[in-house]
Amino acid sequence: MKCPYCGQVSSRVVDSRTAESGIRRRRECQSCGERYTTYEQYQASVVMVVKKDGRREEFQREKLLHGLRMAAQKRPLPANAVEAIVNDIEQRLMAAGRAEVSSRVVGEMAITQLKLLDPIAYIRFASVYRQFVSVEDMLHELDQITFSSVPPAEQPRLFDDELARLLNGIDDLPLDTTPTPIESAPSALARR
């Protein structure tokens, strides 16, 4: 870091603190003795997505999330299932350490996970992603799902096992039809 006063490169850090968007460092130039502040921010590596037509654009998490949400619209899926798919894809892309990835790879990652999660959402996404041009193409894809050896993901439980046992136990309780002492006692108003 060059000193803003004299332009020399050598400096020492006097104080270092965490700031809202990174690290705030107070430095002192070893040449002129002046103090100045620098801010350091974390920058995630950027993965470029290569489109079919050759264009390159940064991986856009929100774009993928929107497409998956549209496919899963009105489906009985766990609350954060679609976000979990996008998180997994994003983490795998960043961990791969590659500067560029084909849009086909991103699409196949999404479609594979969606197929395991919900077959209807999968067909919706596949119809756009794979650009079915005829009904036969879609029927062929539906046949692939029907005869697939991989079962769709189990739907999430609404209640945990303990709560389910408690709720089931309510039905097993005996019903006592004898009146309680309050119900059998004549009311005070009736005596008057």
C-alpha positions in Angstrom: 0.0 0.0 0.0 1.5 3.3 -1.0 1.4 6.2 1.4 -1.0 8.9 0.2 1.4 11.6 1.4 4.8 10.6 0.2 4.1 7.6 -2.1 6.5 5.2 -0.3 5.4 1.6 0.0 6.7 0.7 3.5 4.2 1.1 6.3 3.3 -0.6 9.5 -0.2 -1.4 10.9 -0.9 0.5 14.1 -4.5 -0.6 14.7 -6.8 -3.2 13.1 -10.5 -3.5 13.6 -13.4 -5.2 12.0 -15.7 -2.9 10.1 -19.2 -3.5 8.5 -17.8 -4.5 5.2 -14.4 -5.8 6.0 -11.3 -4.8 8.0 -10.3 -1.2 8.9 -6.5 -0.8 9.4 -4.8 2.3 10.7 -1.3 2.5 9.1 1.8 4.6 9.7 4.2 5.4 6.9 7.8 4.4 7.9 9.2 7.1 5.6 7.3 10.3 6.5 5.6 9.2 9.8 2.1 10.2 8.6 -0.9 8.0 9.5 -3.7 6.9 7.2 -6.6 4.4 7.2 -7.1 1.6 4.7 -10.2 -0.7 4.4 -9.9 -4.3 3.2 -12.9 -6.2 1.9 -13.4 -9.9 1.1 -14.0 -10.5 -2.6 -15.3 -13.9 -3.6 -14.0 -15.4 -6.7 -16.1 -14.8 -9.7 -17.2 -17.7 -11.9 -18.0 -16.8 -15.5 -20.8 -18.8 -17.2 -20.3 -19.5 -20.9 -23.7 -19.4 -22.7 -24.6 -21.5 -25.7 -24.0 -18.6 -28.1 -20.6 -18.0 -26.6 -21.4 -15.0 -24.5 -19.9 -14.9 -21.0 -21.5 -13.5 -17.9 -21.0 -13.8 -14.2 -22.8 -16.6 -12.4 -26.0 -15.1 -11.1 -27.4 -16.9 -8.1 -30.7 -14.9 -8.3 -31.3 -15.9 -11.9 -30.9 -19.6 -11.1 -33.1 -19.3 -8.0 -35.8 -17.5 -10.0 -35.9 -20.3 -12.6 -36.1 -23.0 -10.0 -38.7 -21.2 -8.0 -40.9 -20.9 -11.1 -40.5 -24.6 -11.8 -41.4 -25.5 -8.2 -44.3 -23.0 -7.9 -47.3 -24.4 -6.0 -45.5 -27.7 -5.4 -45.5 -29.3 -1.9 -41.8 -28.9 -1.3 -39.9 -28.2 2.0 -39.6 -24.5 2.7 -36.0 -24.0 1.7 -35.5 -26.9 -0.7 -35.0 -24.7 -3.8 -32.6 -22.4 -1.9 -30.6 -25.4 -0.8 -30.2 -26.6 -4.4 -28.9 -23.1 -5.4 -26.6 -23.0 -2.4 -25.2 -26.4 -3.2 -24.6 -25.5 -6.9 -22.9 -22.2 -5.9 -20.7 -23.9 -3.4 -19.6 -26.6 -5.8 -18.9 -24.0 -8.5 -16.7 -21.9 -6.1 -15.0 -25.0 -4.8 -14.1 -26.2 -8.3 -11.8 -23.2 -8.6 -12.5 -22.8 -12.3 -12.8 -19.3 -13.8 -15.3 -20.4 -16.4 -18.1 -23.1 -16.5 -20.5 -23.9 -19.3 -24.2 -23.0 -18.8 -24.9 -26.6 -19.7 -23.0 -27.8 -16.6 -25.0 -25.4 -14.3 -28.3 -26.5 -15.9 -27.4 -30.2 -15.5 -26.5 -29.7 -11.9 -29.8 -28.0 -11.2 -31.9 -30.5 -13.2 -30.3 -33.5 -11.5 -31.1 -32.3 -8.0 -34.6 -31.1 -9.0 -35.3 -34.6 -10.5 -34.6 -36.1 -7.1 -36.7 -33.5 -5.2 -39.9 -33.3 -7.3 -40.8 -34.9 -10.6 -43.3 -32.2 -11.6 -40.9 -29.4 -10.9 -38.3 -31.3 -12.8 -40.5 -31.6 -15.9 -41.4 -27.9 -15.7 -37.7 -26.9 -15.5 -36.7 -29.5 -18.1 -39.3 -28.2 -20.6 -37.6 -24.8 -20.6 -34.0 -25.9 -20.1 -34.0 -28.7 -22.7 -36.3 -26.7 -25.0 -38.8 -29.5 -25.9 -40.1 -28.8 -29.4 -42.8 -31.4 -29.5 -45.1 -33.3 -27.2 -43.2 -36.5 -28.0 -40.1 -35.0 -26.5 -41.9 -34.3 -23.3 -43.6 -37.7 -23.3 -40.2 -39.4 -23.7 -38.9 -37.5 -20.7 -42.0 -38.4 -18.7 -41.4 -42.1 -19.6 -37.8 -41.7 -18.3 -39.1 -40.5 -15.0 -41.8 -43.2 -14.8 -39.3 -46.0 -15.3 -36.5 -44.5 -13.3 -35.1 -46.6 -10.5 -34.6 -43.6 -8.3 -37.7 -42.8 -6.3 -38.7 -39.2 -5.7 -37.6 -37.6 -2.5 -39.8 -38.4 0.6 -42.1 -35.5 1.5 -41.1 -33.9 4.8 -42.9 -34.8 8.0 -45.2 -32.1 9.4 -44.7 -33.3 12.9 -41.8 -35.0 14.5 -42.3 -38.6 15.8 -42.8 -37.5 19.5 -45.6 -35.1 18.6 -47.2 -37.7 16.3 -47.2 -40.2 19.2 -48.8 -37.7 21.5 -51.5 -36.8 18.9 -52.2 -40.5 18.3 -52.4 -41.1 22.0 -55.3 -38.6 22.3 -57.6 -41.0 20.3 -56.7 -43.8 22.7 -57.8 -42.0 25.8 -61.0 -43.4 27.4 -64.0 -41.1 27.3 -65.5 -40.7 30.8 -69.2 -39.7 30.5 -69.9 -39.4 34.2 -70.7 -35.8 35.2 -68.3 -33.8 37.3 -69.4 -32.5 40.7 -69.9 -29.0 39.2 -72.1 -30.3 36.4 -74.3 -32.4 38.7 -74.8 -29.7 41.4 -77.9 -27.6 41.0 -77.2 -24.0 40.0 -77.5 -21.3 42.6 -80.0 -19.5 40.4 -82.3 -22.5 40.3 -82.6 -22.6 44.1 -84.0 -19.1 44.3 
